[in-house]
Amino acid sequence: MTAHADPATATSRRWSALDTAAGGLALDLGLYAAATIFAAVTAATSTLPPHRAWGTVATIGYAIAALAATTQLIARRRHPGTPLAGLPARWTVTGLTWATTALLPVVVQSIQRAGGRTDRAQEEVLVVEHAGTRLAEHGTPYLGPDAIAALPPGEQLLGYTPYQPGMALFGLPRAAADAWWTDARVWFAVGTALALAALVTTLRTSTGPTSPRRSAALLRAVQAATVLPVAALTLATGGDDLPVLALCLLALALAAADRPGRAGLAVGVAGALKLFAWPVAVVLVCWAATRRAAPRTALGALGLPVLALLPVLLVDRDALVENVLRFPLGHGLVTSPAQSPFPGHLIAETLPAGRVVAAALLVAVGLAIAVRLLRHPPRTTAATALICGYGLLAAILLMPSTRFGYLLYPAALLVLAPALALAEAPTGQPGRPAFPATARREPAGRRTPEA
């Protein structure tokens, strides 16, 4: 025996003990109780009207979920084996919680906005809807630098569309009709729900019948992408990150099911929406290279974002560069309001030449990850999810301009990793190493290649 345990294994064991305590209900209760407090504090103290409106509705939803989890815990102690405390019941509570803390606030705020309330949507919603209108009318979702400069100073920020061209598709319904159901958040929610449904279906059927352990790990991953407060709040008030995240998670699930071509298509669609998906695409292609499937994966993962850029590049190259490159890098006519107090922002604002220092740290982390990928490419999708999660976490913490809500990306990716590890491993085989050991080993056998 070794004198010192592997830190990763020790961390995995601690997480597993917490995750499985009382059949998973203890962590469920902790999540819903903490979320209730978060939503209540948001409703009482947030300076953003859409956030306060979300907190008012979500507090009730989370409180009901906490009460349900408490009831399940009591039932489990008094009647071991009761279906009330089983996995299907936990899935039901999770679904109802997402409906009351994310989907219901989306509908409520969309209806209120359609009724004349101007404080029921974050700027992202307006930006995407304007982009959809421009795409329908001019063939590009972007305004050029001259057009943005001609706007009143207070409206120049909303003139920028710092997303990839595909994001404008969620704004097309608004270009057709002015109604609550054409609110971009409604279609963000639809896209997210479809991608998550495909994720669950893929991981449940990837290696035969689903084991309770894999189903429990999958439930935890779905909770991270739906009922975790940062995810529910983001969907209800802005929403553009949720379909991107869901597609990235779906791509990893398809990879775990040994469908590299479809995985590339899923992450490629995400990359056609937002730049945050591009690092995931790169790491996924590195995973595919270990299985001699890099061309199939890269065709969708890298080809779809490039294909989405070509039409708008031909229509107005300067507009594309101004919105997608200059503005995110801080060289636009106005600066981004994304300023959460993470290390990168604090360094940029307080140290001499702070932006240069923060940028250097960000580049150093990127180079370290690149070296890691070249020397030791991930051989499992669990390892791929871990690299993506920790890499995005480091980038979010070090970027000079970032948002607290971006943390939903690393949170969901890291929590998905155990489910991916279990989906890749054959079920019912004693002695099979548990996560994260499976994330560091080559699968024992090769599955049938994707059709």
C-alpha positions as CSV (number, residue, x, y, z in Angstrom):
1,M,0.0,0.0,0.0
2,T,1.2,3.5,-0.7
3,A,1.8,5.9,2.2
4,H,-0.2,8.7,0.6
5,A,-3.5,8.4,-1.1
6,D,-4.0,9.9,-4.6
7,P,-5.6,13.4,-3.9
8,A,-7.9,12.9,-6.9
9,T,-9.1,9.6,-5.5
10,A,-9.5,11.0,-2.0
11,T,-11.6,13.9,-3.4
12,S,-13.7,11.5,-5.4
13,R,-14.4,9.4,-2.4
14,R,-15.4,12.4,-0.3
15,W,-17.7,13.6,-3.1
16,S,-19.2,10.1,-3.5
17,A,-19.9,9.9,0.2
18,L,-21.6,13.3,0.2
19,D,-23.5,12.5,-3.1
20,T,-24.9,9.1,-1.9
21,A,-25.7,10.0,1.7
22,A,-29.2,8.9,2.5
23,G,-29.6,7.7,-1.0
24,G,-28.8,11.1,-2.5
25,L,-31.6,12.8,-0.6
26,A,-29.3,14.6,1.9
27,L,-27.5,16.5,-0.9
28,D,-30.9,17.1,-2.6
29,L,-32.2,18.7,0.6
30,G,-29.0,20.8,1.0
31,L,-29.2,22.0,-2.6
32,Y,-32.9,23.0,-2.4
33,A,-32.5,24.6,1.1
34,A,-29.4,26.6,0.0
35,A,-31.2,27.6,-3.2
36,T,-34.2,28.8,-1.2
37,I,-32.0,31.1,0.8
38,F,-30.2,32.3,-2.4
39,A,-33.5,33.1,-4.2
40,A,-34.9,34.9,-1.1
41,V,-31.8,37.0,-0.8
42,T,-31.9,37.8,-4.5
43,A,-35.5,38.9,-4.3
44,A,-34.7,41.2,-1.3
45,T,-31.4,42.7,-2.3
46,S,-30.7,42.5,-6.0
47,T,-30.3,45.7,-7.9
48,L,-31.5,44.1,-11.1
49,P,-35.3,44.0,-11.5
50,P,-35.4,40.8,-13.6
51,H,-33.3,39.1,-10.8
52,R,-35.6,40.3,-8.1
53,A,-38.6,39.1,-10.0
54,W,-37.0,35.7,-10.5
55,G,-36.2,35.5,-6.8
56,T,-39.8,36.2,-5.8
57,V,-41.1,33.2,-7.8
58,A,-38.1,30.9,-7.3
59,T,-38.1,31.2,-3.5
60,I,-41.5,29.5,-3.4
61,G,-40.4,26.8,-5.9
62,Y,-37.2,26.0,-4.0
63,A,-39.0,26.0,-0.7
64,I,-41.5,23.4,-2.0
65,A,-38.7,21.3,-3.3
66,A,-36.9,21.4,0.1
67,L,-40.1,20.4,1.8
68,A,-40.5,17.5,-0.7
69,A,-36.9,16.4,-0.1
70,T,-37.5,16.5,3.7
71,T,-40.6,14.4,3.3
72,Q,-38.6,11.9,1.2
73,L,-35.9,11.7,3.9
74,I,-38.5,11.0,6.6
75,A,-40.2,8.4,4.5
76,R,-36.9,6.7,3.8
77,R,-36.0,6.4,7.5
78,R,-39.5,5.2,8.5
79,H,-40.1,2.9,5.5
80,P,-36.8,1.8,3.9
81,G,-37.3,1.0,0.2
82,T,-40.4,3.1,-0.2
83,P,-40.8,4.4,-3.8
84,L,-41.4,7.9,-2.4
85,A,-37.7,8.1,-1.7
86,G,-36.5,6.3,-4.8
87,L,-34.8,7.6,-8.0
88,P,-38.0,8.1,-10.0
89,A,-39.4,10.3,-7.2
90,R,-36.1,12.3,-7.1
91,W,-36.3,12.8,-10.9
92,T,-39.9,14.0,-10.5
93,V,-39.0,16.5,-7.8
94,T,-36.1,17.8,-10.0
95,G,-38.4,18.2,-13.0
96,L,-41.1,20.1,-11.0
97,T,-38.4,22.3,-9.4
98,W,-37.0,23.3,-12.8
99,A,-40.6,24.0,-13.9
100,T,-41.2,26.3,-10.9
101,T,-37.8,28.0,-10.6
102,A,-36.8,28.4,-14.2
103,L,-39.6,27.8,-16.7
104,L,-42.4,29.5,-14.8
105,P,-40.3,32.7,-14.2
106,V,-39.5,32.7,-18.0
107,V,-43.2,32.6,-18.8
108,V,-44.2,35.1,-16.1
109,Q,-41.5,37.7,-17.1
110,S,-42.2,37.2,-20.8
111,I,-45.9,37.9,-20.3
112,Q,-45.2,40.9,-18.1
113,R,-42.8,42.2,-20.7
114,A,-45.3,41.8,-23.5
115,G,-47.8,43.7,-21.3
116,G,-45.5,46.7,-21.2
117,R,-43.0,46.1,-18.4
118,T,-39.6,47.3,-19.6
119,D,-37.7,45.9,-16.6
120,R,-38.4,42.2,-17.2
121,A,-35.5,41.2,-19.3
122,Q,-31.7,41.5,-19.2
123,E,-29.8,43.2,-22.1
124,E,-28.9,39.8,-23.6
125,V,-32.6,39.1,-24.5
126,L,-32.9,42.5,-26.3
127,V,-29.6,42.0,-28.1
128,V,-30.5,38.6,-29.4
129,E,-33.9,39.7,-30.5
130,H,-32.4,42.7,-32.3
131,A,-29.9,40.4,-33.9
132,G,-32.7,38.2,-35.2
133,T,-34.5,41.2,-36.7
134,R,-31.3,42.3,-38.5
135,L,-30.6,38.8,-39.7
136,A,-34.1,38.6,-41.2
137,E,-33.9,42.0,-42.8
138,H,-30.2,42.4,-43.8
139,G,-28.7,38.9,-43.8
140,T,-26.4,39.7,-40.9
141,P,-27.1,40.0,-37.2
142,Y,-24.3,42.6,-36.7
143,L,-24.2,46.4,-36.9
144,G,-21.0,47.9,-38.3
145,P,-18.8,50.2,-36.3
146,D,-20.2,53.3,-38.0
147,A,-23.8,52.3,-37.3
148,I,-23.0,51.7,-33.7
149,A,-21.2,55.0,-33.4
150,A,-24.3,56.7,-34.8
151,L,-26.5,55.4,-32.0
152,P,-27.2,57.6,-28.9
153,P,-24.5,56.9,-26.3
154,G,-26.9,55.1,-24.0
155,E,-27.9,52.7,-26.7
156,Q,-24.4,51.8,-28.2
157,L,-24.0,48.9,-25.8
158,L,-27.2,47.3,-27.0
159,G,-25.9,47.8,-30.6
160,Y,-23.3,45.1,-30.1
161,T,-23.9,41.4,-30.6
162,P,-21.0,39.6,-29.0
163,Y,-22.2,36.2,-30.0
164,Q,-21.7,33.9,-33.0
165,P,-24.2,34.2,-35.8
166,G,-26.3,31.2,-34.9
167,M,-27.5,32.9,-31.7
168,A,-29.6,35.3,-33.8
169,L,-31.9,32.3,-34.7
170,F,-33.4,32.5,-31.2
171,G,-34.4,36.1,-32.0
172,L,-36.2,35.3,-35.3
173,P,-39.6,34.6,-33.7
174,R,-39.6,38.2,-32.3
175,A,-39.0,39.5,-35.8
176,A,-42.1,37.7,-36.9
177,A,-44.5,38.7,-34.0
178,D,-44.5,40.8,-30.9
179,A,-45.9,38.4,-28.3
180,W,-44.9,36.8,-25.0
181,W,-44.1,33.5,-26.7
182,T,-41.6,35.1,-29.1
183,D,-39.5,36.3,-26.2
184,A,-36.0,34.9,-26.9
185,R,-35.9,33.3,-23.4
186,V,-38.9,31.0,-24.3
187,W,-36.9,29.6,-27.2
188,F,-33.7,29.4,-25.1
189,A,-35.7,27.2,-22.8
190,V,-37.1,25.1,-25.6
191,G,-33.6,24.5,-27.0
192,T,-32.2,23.7,-23.6
193,A,-35.0,21.2,-22.8
194,L,-34.6,19.4,-26.1
195,A,-30.8,19.1,-25.7
196,L,-31.1,17.9,-22.1
197,A,-33.7,15.3,-23.1
198,A,-31.4,14.0,-25.8
199,L,-28.6,13.9,-23.2
200,V,-30.6,11.8,-20.7
201,T,-31.8,9.5,-23.5
202,T,-28.2,9.0,-24.8
203,L,-26.6,8.2,-21.4
204,R,-29.5,5.9,-20.3
205,T,-29.1,3.8,-23.4
206,S,-25.4,4.1,-24.2
207,T,-24.3,0.8,-22.7
208,G,-27.5,-1.2,-22.2
209,P,-29.8,-1.1,-19.2
210,T,-29.3,1.8,-16.9
211,S,-27.9,0.9,-13.4
212,P,-29.2,2.8,-10.4
213,R,-25.7,4.2,-9.8
214,R,-25.5,5.7,-13.3
215,S,-29.1,7.1,-13.1
216,A,-28.2,8.8,-9.8
217,A,-25.1,10.3,-11.3
218,L,-27.1,11.5,-14.4
219,L,-29.7,13.0,-12.1
220,R,-27.0,15.0,-10.3
221,A,-25.7,16.3,-13.7
222,V,-29.2,17.3,-14.8
223,Q,-29.7,19.1,-11.5
224,A,-26.5,21.1,-12.1
225,A,-27.8,22.3,-15.5
226,T,-31.3,23.0,-14.4
227,V,-32.2,23.6,-10.7
228,L,-28.8,24.9,-9.6
229,P,-29.6,28.6,-8.8
230,V,-27.0,30.0,-11.2
231,A,-28.6,28.0,-14.0
232,A,-32.2,28.7,-13.2
233,L,-31.5,32.4,-12.7
234,T,-29.6,32.6,-15.9
235,L,-32.3,31.0,-17.9
236,A,-35.1,33.1,-16.4
237,T,-33.4,36.5,-16.9
238,G,-31.0,36.2,-19.8
239,G,-30.9,32.6,-21.0
240,D,-28.4,32.6,-23.9
241,D,-25.9,30.4,-22.1
242,L,-28.2,27.5,-21.3
243,P,-28.7,26.1,-24.8
244,V,-24.9,26.4,-25.4
245,L,-24.2,24.5,-22.1
246,A,-26.8,21.9,-22.8
247,L,-25.4,21.2,-26.3
248,C,-21.9,20.9,-24.9
249,L,-23.1,18.4,-22.3
250,L,-25.0,16.5,-25.1
251,A,-21.8,16.4,-27.1
252,L,-19.9,14.7,-24.3
253,A,-22.8,12.2,-23.8
254,L,-22.7,11.3,-27.4
255,A,-18.9,10.8,-27.2
256,A,-19.4,8.5,-24.2
257,A,-21.8,6.5,-26.3
258,D,-19.1,6.2,-28.9
259,R,-20.7,8.5,-31.5
260,P,-17.9,10.9,-32.2
261,G,-19.4,12.2,-35.4
262,R,-22.7,13.2,-33.7
263,A,-20.7,14.6,-30.7
264,G,-18.9,16.9,-33.2
265,L,-22.2,18.1,-34.6
266,A,-23.6,18.9,-31.2
267,V,-20.6,20.9,-30.0
268,G,-20.4,22.5,-33.4
269,V,-23.9,23.8,-33.1
270,A,-23.0,25.1,-29.7
271,G,-19.9,26.8,-31.2
272,A,-22.1,28.4,-33.8
273,L,-24.0,30.1,-30.9
274,K,-21.2,31.2,-28.6
275,L,-17.4,31.2,-28.2
276,F,-17.7,29.4,-24.8
277,A,-18.2,26.2,-26.7
278,W,-15.0,26.4,-28.7
279,P,-12.6,25.2,-26.0
280,V,-14.9,22.2,-25.4
281,A,-14.8,21.5,-29.1
282,V,-11.0,21.6,-29.2
283,V,-10.7,19.2,-26.2
284,L,-13.3,16.9,-27.7
285,V,-11.3,16.7,-30.9
286,C,-8.3,15.7,-28.9
287,W,-10.3,12.9,-27.3
288,A,-11.4,11.8,-30.7
289,A,-7.8,11.7,-31.9
290,T,-7.1,8.9,-29.3
291,R,-9.8,6.8,-31.0
292,R,-8.8,7.7,-34.6
293,A,-12.0,9.6,-35.0
294,A,-10.6,13.2,-35.1
295,P,-11.7,14.0,-38.7
296,R,-15.3,12.9,-38.0
297,T,-15.5,14.9,-34.9
298,A,-13.7,18.0,-36.2
299,L,-15.9,18.1,-39.3
300,G,-18.9,19.1,-37.1
301,A,-17.1,20.6,-34.1
302,L,-15.0,23.1,-36.2
303,G,-16.8,23.1,-39.5
304,L,-20.2,24.2,-38.3
305,P,-19.0,27.4,-36.5
306,V,-16.9,28.3,-39.6
307,L,-19.9,27.6,-41.9
308,A,-22.1,29.9,-39.8
309,L,-19.5,32.7,-40.0
310,L,-19.1,32.6,-43.8
311,P,-22.4,34.2,-44.9
312,V,-22.1,37.2,-42.4
313,L,-18.5,37.5,-43.3
314,L,-19.5,38.0,-47.0
315,V,-22.2,40.4,-46.1
316,D,-20.3,42.7,-43.8
317,R,-16.8,41.7,-42.6
318,D,-16.2,44.9,-40.6
319,A,-19.4,44.4,-38.6
320,L,-18.4,40.8,-37.8
321,V,-14.9,41.8,-36.6
322,E,-16.3,44.7,-34.5
323,N,-18.8,42.5,-32.7
324,V,-17.1,39.2,-32.4
325,L,-13.5,40.2,-31.8
326,R,-13.0,43.9,-30.9
327,F,-15.8,44.2,-28.4
328,P,-15.1,41.0,-26.4
329,L,-11.4,42.0,-26.3
330,G,-12.3,45.4,-24.8
331,H,-11.5,47.5,-28.0
332,G,-15.1,48.4,-28.9
333,L,-16.7,51.8,-28.8
334,V,-18.0,50.9,-25.3
335,T,-16.8,48.4,-22.8
336,S,-18.6,45.3,-21.6
337,P,-20.5,45.7,-18.2
338,A,-19.5,42.1,-17.3
339,Q,-17.5,42.8,-14.1
340,S,-17.7,40.1,-11.4
341,P,-15.2,40.4,-8.6
342,F,-13.1,37.4,-9.7
343,P,-9.2,37.5,-9.6
344,G,-8.8,38.5,-13.2
345,H,-11.0,41.5,-12.8
346,L,-9.4,42.5,-9.5
347,I,-5.9,42.2,-11.0
348,A,-6.9,44.2,-14.1
349,E,-8.5,47.0,-11.9
350,T,-6.0,47.3,-9.1
351,L,-2.5,46.5,-10.3
352,P,-0.3,48.6,-12.5
353,A,-0.7,47.3,-16.1
354,G,-3.3,45.0,-14.5
355,R,-5.0,44.0,-17.8
356,V,-1.7,42.9,-19.2
357,V,-1.0,40.8,-16.1
358,A,-4.4,39.2,-16.2
359,A,-4.1,38.5,-19.9
360,A,-0.6,37.0,-19.4
361,L,-2.0,34.7,-16.7
362,L,-4.9,33.7,-18.9
363,V,-2.5,32.9,-21.8
364,A,-0.2,30.9,-19.4
365,V,-3.1,28.8,-18.3
366,G,-4.1,28.2,-21.9
367,L,-0.6,27.1,-22.9
368,A,-0.5,24.8,-19.9
369,I,-3.7,23.1,-21.0
370,A,-2.5,22.9,-24.6
371,V,0.7,21.2,-23.5
372,R,-1.3,18.8,-21.4
373,L,-3.6,18.0,-24.3
374,L,-0.6,17.4,-26.6
375,R,1.3,15.2,-24.2
376,H,-1.6,13.4,-22.6
377,P,-4.8,13.7,-24.6
378,P,-7.9,12.6,-22.7
379,R,-8.7,9.0,-23.5
380,T,-12.2,9.0,-21.9
381,T,-15.1,11.5,-22.0
382,A,-15.0,11.7,-18.2
383,A,-11.4,13.0,-18.5
384,T,-12.5,15.3,-21.3
385,A,-15.3,16.8,-19.2
386,L,-12.8,17.4,-16.3
387,I,-10.3,19.2,-18.5
388,C,-13.1,21.3,-20.0
389,G,-14.6,22.1,-16.6
390,Y,-11.3,23.0,-14.8
391,G,-10.1,24.9,-17.9
392,L,-13.2,27.0,-18.2
393,L,-13.2,27.6,-14.5
394,A,-9.6,29.0,-14.7
395,A,-10.5,31.1,-17.7
396,I,-13.6,32.6,-16.0
397,L,-11.6,33.4,-12.9
398,L,-8.8,35.1,-14.8
399,M,-10.7,37.0,-17.5
400,P,-10.7,40.8,-16.8
401,S,-14.4,41.0,-17.9
402,T,-16.6,38.1,-16.8
403,R,-19.9,37.3,-15.2
404,F,-20.8,35.3,-12.1
405,G,-23.3,33.3,-14.2
406,Y,-20.6,31.8,-16.4
407,L,-19.7,29.5,-13.5
408,L,-22.6,27.3,-14.6
409,Y,-20.4,26.0,-17.4
410,P,-17.6,24.4,-15.2
411,A,-20.2,23.4,-12.5
412,A,-22.2,21.4,-15.0
413,L,-19.2,19.9,-16.8
414,L,-17.5,18.7,-13.6
415,V,-20.7,17.2,-12.2
416,L,-21.4,15.4,-15.5
417,A,-18.0,13.6,-15.4
418,P,-19.0,10.8,-13.0
419,A,-22.1,10.0,-15.2
420,L,-19.9,9.9,-18.2
421,A,-17.4,7.5,-16.5
422,L,-20.2,5.1,-15.6
423,A,-21.7,5.3,-19.1
424,E,-18.4,4.4,-20.7
425,A,-17.8,1.4,-18.4
426,P,-19.7,-1.9,-18.8
427,T,-22.3,-2.3,-16.1
428,G,-22.5,-5.2,-13.7
429,Q,-18.8,-6.0,-13.7
430,P,-17.3,-6.3,-10.2
431,G,-13.9,-4.7,-9.7
432,R,-14.4,-2.1,-12.3
433,P,-12.7,1.1,-11.1
434,A,-15.0,3.9,-10.1
435,F,-14.7,7.6,-11.1
436,P,-12.2,9.2,-11.4
437,A,-10.0,6.2,-12.1
438,T,-12.0,5.4,-15.2
439,A,-11.3,8.9,-16.4
440,R,-7.6,8.1,-16.5
441,R,-7.7,4.7,-18.3
442,E,-8.5,3.5,-21.7
443,P,-11.8,1.7,-22.0
444,A,-11.3,-2.1,-21.9
445,G,-13.0,-2.8,-25.1
446,R,-14.0,-1.0,-28.3
447,R,-17.7,-0.5,-29.1
448,T,-19.3,-0.8,-32.5
449,P,-18.3,2.4,-34.4
450,E,-21.0,5.0,-35.1
451,A,-23.0,4.4,-38.2
